[in-house]
Amino acid sequence: MQVTSKWLDGMCFVGSTESGHSVVMEGLAQEGATRRGPSPMEMLLLGVAGCSSIDVVMIAEKQRQKVVDCQATVTAKRAESVPKVFTEIHIHFKVIGRDLQEKAVARAVEMSAEKYCSASIMLGKAAKVSHSFEIENLSEDGE
């Protein structure tokens, strides 16, 4: 796996992946300027949200759960001094579907956290990573 980062101007960079995708990242924007993209640290949290969400949906579906949506909210605390590493990361999943079983969703979250999500497991070497979830069961008419 390989990515590249190319400087645009100021503290703005374009990151590109070998699979052909690009994303704009920006540190501190100049005063009065609009930030054009997330910061690299925000990108790390987005990676954790995406990685763990993929696991939760995949595992839940293998358990024959009828998942309609999965939303992950990641909150983090950082050290106050440089390097400002993440010290705490919490991932909260909202799993929406039909006839979802709490035990199955709990197992999907647990398996992602303990075995499958490379991103959160890797960051867990430096930060305390925790997980929680909630379920929203929809009626047959989608509400």
PECORDA-V709018 format. One record per backbone hydrogen bond with DSSP energy under -0.5 kcal/mol. NH is the residue of the N-H (numbers start at 0). CO is the residue of the C=O. Records with the same first field share a line. If there is no record, write none. Layout:
NH = CO ; CO
This chain:
3 = 15
5 = 13
7 = 11
8 = 11
11 = 8
12 = 24
13 = 5
14 = 12 ; 22
15 = 3
16 = 20
17 = 1
19 = 16
22 = 14
24 = 12
25 = 37
26 = 10
28 = 26
32 = 29
37 = 23
42 = 38
43 = 39
44 = 40
45 = 41
46 = 42
47 = 43
48 = 44
49 = 45
50 = 46
51 = 47
52 = 48
53 = 49
54 = 50
55 = 51
56 = 52
57 = 53
58 = 54
59 = 55
60 = 56
61 = 57
62 = 58
63 = 60
64 = 59
65 = 97
66 = 64
67 = 95
68 = 95
70 = 93
72 = 70 ; 91
73 = 71
74 = 72 ; 89
76 = 87
78 = 84
84 = 82
86 = 76
87 = 76
88 = 127
89 = 74
90 = 129
91 = 72 ; 89
92 = 90 ; 131
93 = 70
94 = 92 ; 133
95 = 68 ; 93
96 = 135
97 = 65
101 = 99
104 = 100
105 = 101
106 = 102
107 = 103
108 = 104
109 = 105
110 = 106
111 = 107
112 = 108
113 = 109
114 = 110
115 = 110
116 = 111
117 = 115
120 = 116
121 = 117
122 = 118
123 = 119
124 = 121
125 = 122
126 = 122
127 = 86
128 = 126
129 = 88
131 = 90
133 = 92
135 = 94
137 = 96 ; 135
141 = 138
